[in-house]
Amino acid sequence: MEGGAREQLTVLAERAAAHAAVDDPGAIDWLLAALRNVGAHEQASVLTERLPAAGYFALFVKLSGGEQLRLGRAPDGSAALSWTWNDLG
């Protein structure tokens, strides 16, 4: 792919990842597959990161190999640490 075409593809992929509606799991799967198919893995990650805020935390965990997120997410988006009721004291 020529440099200009690659640059246009990158811009289009960034727009899709940042602005596509995330209200249809089937469409999300399709767009993620399309992004990965053209090598836009960073943009696929951006789209995946938008899923929890849209109410698709289970899909987010599935797509991101979420064992590290089995306790949920901290406010900064990282994996939540293990805690006990005594920690709330």
Secondary structure, DSSP 4 states (H G I P E B T S, - for coil): --HHHHHHHHHHHHHHHHHS--S-HHHHHHHHHHHHHTT-HHHHHHHHHHTGGGT-HHHHHHHTTGGGGTT-B-TTSSBPPP--GGGG-
